[in-house]
Every structure is written in structure tokens, then in C-alpha cells.
Amino acid sequence: MTRPEQPECTGCGMTDLNFVWAAAAGWRLILGRLRCRPCASGFPAWMHRTF
């Protein structure tokens, strides 16, 4: 279980230090779910939103 301020990828479960680091690493919101860069790469660009 992660702390609320620690983002977790809904695709693979990877976590990052905080949301600032996740945004800098290229994490995206896809259909309202947070995904890391590798997991987000499987979706078309029009589905991606920055957070």
C-alpha cells in the first residue's frame, strides 16, 4: 500500500516519489487513470492527458 501523496501506475503498479517526479517522468492520465510512461505508450496519443 502506498501513501496518498505517492502516485501508483494502474497498469503495472509502479510507484514514484511524488506527483512532481511522476509528471517529470512522463506519467499521463488515460481514461481517468494514472499510467507510467511505458504503460501509457500502448494507448493512442489522443487519449493522453497530463496531470
N, C-alpha and C positions, 0 to 999 in steps of 0.2 A: 504494500500500500504506500502511496506517495503522499507527500504533503500537498495541501491545496494549491500552494503557490508554485509547485513543481509540475510542469507540463508533462503529459504522457501521451505517446502516439497511440491512437486507437487501432492502428494497423498491426504494429509489431510489438507494442508495449514499451518501446524505448523511452527513457526519460531524459530531460535536460535540466540544467541547473535552475533556470527560471525562464520566464516568458521572453525576456530581453535576449537571452542567449539563443532561445529557440527561434525567434524571429530572425536573428542574425544568421542562423544556420540554415535558413530557408524553409522552415516549417510553414505549412499552409492550412487553412480551413477548407475542407472539402465536404460539402453537404452538411455543414454544421459540426463536423468532427475534425479534431486536430490530427494532422498527419506529419510525420517527419519527411525530409526531402526524398529519401529512397521510396517510401510508401506513396508519396504524392506523385512521383514520376509516372506511375501507372495510370493516372487519370488525365483526361484532356485538359488543356490549359484554361478553357472557358469555365471549368468547374472550380478552379483555384481562387481563393481569396486570401489576402494577407490579414493578419490579425493585429 
